[in-house]
C-alpha cells in the first residue's frame, strides 16, 4: 500500500528547499556585492581545468552539477534555530567571500570561472537544505576532495593536517606539503576523474563547518 503524501515529511521539506535554491539564478562568484542573510549555497565550475570538464559541460544541460555545497549560519543559530531568519547577518556573504579568496589563492584555479546560487532561509532549515543538495548532486569537493571549507592551518600543523583540497589546488597555504598521507596531486586528479565518470573511489563526508561571522571571536 502506498503511503499517503505528507508535505511536511523531512524528505519533502528538503526537496522544497532544494527546488527553491535551484530555481535561482547563477551568479558570478567574483561579482557578488554585499548582502544580508544566512542560508545555503552551491558553487559551480565553468573553467578549463580538464579533470573538471564534466562539471563545466553540465552547465549547458539545465541541471548543472555543483562542485561544492555549503551553508552559512548566523551567530546564535547553532543552538536550535527556533527563530525567524536573521536578515541582519552577513554570514553568507562573508562565507562566499572567504571561498572566493581560497579559490583566488590556488595556482590552478581562477575565481572568474566560478558561479554560485544561494538561498536565504530560516536557520532551522539550513542543515536540511545543505544535506539534500549534497545527497542529490554528490559535489566532488564534498565527497572526494575534502578541505575547501577549512580555515588556513598554522605552520606547525601543515605536515599532518594539510587538506586534500590544498594538495590538489596548492597556493592557499604557503609551503604546504605536496602530498597528504601518500596522496599527491596526480593521484587526486585521477580520483576526481574516476568519480566524475561514476566509478567507485574513496569518499569523504565534507560539509561546511559552522563558523562565526567575519569579525567575531569564538
Secondary structure, DSSP 8 states (H G I E B T S, - for coil): ------TTSHHHHHHHHHHHHHTS--EEGGG-------EEEEEEE-S--GGGHHHHHHTTTTS---SEEEEE--TTTTS---S---TT--HHHHHHHHHHHHHHH-TT--GGGEEEEEEE--GGGHHHHHHHHHHHH--HHHHTS--TT-----GGGHHHH--HHHHHTTTSSTT--SEETTEEHHHHHHHHHHHHTT---------------TT---
